[in-house]
């Protein structure tokens, strides 16, 4: 039973691995090379964003009153926790 399961797994992996060698229509590279390029490009973008600190969105918590220059906060609510 273990041998047949191993043989089935090997056949499945061989079939899936062979799909990475199929050339992309109209281009001179395979699907495996394309996915490797996409992976490397996304990692490069993440590294550049991390190093230079841009993109993404707000960092940390912004104050509740950031939408106005002169917030009107009642005396009872001035020392409330966020």
C-alpha positions in Angstrom: 0.0 0.0 0.0 2.8 2.4 0.9 4.6 1.7 -2.4 1.5 2.4 -4.5 0.8 5.6 -2.6 4.4 6.7 -3.2 4.2 5.8 -6.9 0.9 7.7 -7.2 2.4 10.7 -5.5 5.5 10.6 -7.7 3.4 10.4 -10.8 1.3 13.4 -9.7 4.3 15.5 -8.9 6.0 14.5 -12.2 2.9 15.7 -14.0 2.6 18.9 -12.1 6.3 19.6 -12.5 6.1 19.0 -16.3 3.5 21.9 -16.5 6.2 24.4 -15.5 8.1 23.5 -18.6 5.2 24.4 -21.0 6.2 27.5 -23.0 4.0 30.5 -22.7 2.2 31.1 -26.0 3.8 34.0 -28.0 6.8 34.3 -25.7 10.2 32.6 -25.4 9.9 31.5 -21.8 8.1 28.8 -19.9 5.4 29.1 -17.2 7.9 28.1 -14.6 10.2 31.0 -15.6 7.2 33.3 -15.6 6.2 32.4 -12.1 9.8 32.7 -10.9 9.9 36.2 -12.4 6.6 37.2 -10.8 7.9 35.9 -7.4 11.2 37.7 -7.6 9.5 41.0 -8.7 7.0 40.9 -5.8 9.8 40.2 -3.3 11.8 43.1 -4.8 8.9 45.5 -4.5 8.4 44.5 -0.9 12.1 45.0 -0.1 12.1 48.5 -1.7 8.9 49.4 0.1 10.5 48.3 3.4 13.8 50.1 2.8 12.3 53.4 1.6 9.2 53.3 3.7 6.6 54.3 1.2 3.3 52.7 0.0 0.9 50.8 2.1 -1.1 53.2 4.1 -1.1 54.8 7.5 1.4 53.6 10.0 0.1 53.2 13.5 -3.0 54.7 15.0 -4.1 58.2 13.9 -6.0 60.4 16.3 -9.8 60.5 16.2 -9.7 64.2 15.5 -7.3 64.2 12.5 -10.1 65.2 10.1 -10.3 68.8 11.4 -7.8 71.4 12.3 -9.7 72.7 15.4 -11.5 69.8 17.0 -14.3 70.6 19.5 -14.0 68.2 22.4 -16.2 68.6 25.4 -14.6 69.0 28.8 -16.1 65.6 29.9 -14.4 63.8 27.0 -11.0 65.4 26.9 -9.2 62.7 28.9 -11.0 59.7 27.5 -8.9 56.8 26.3 -9.0 55.9 22.6 
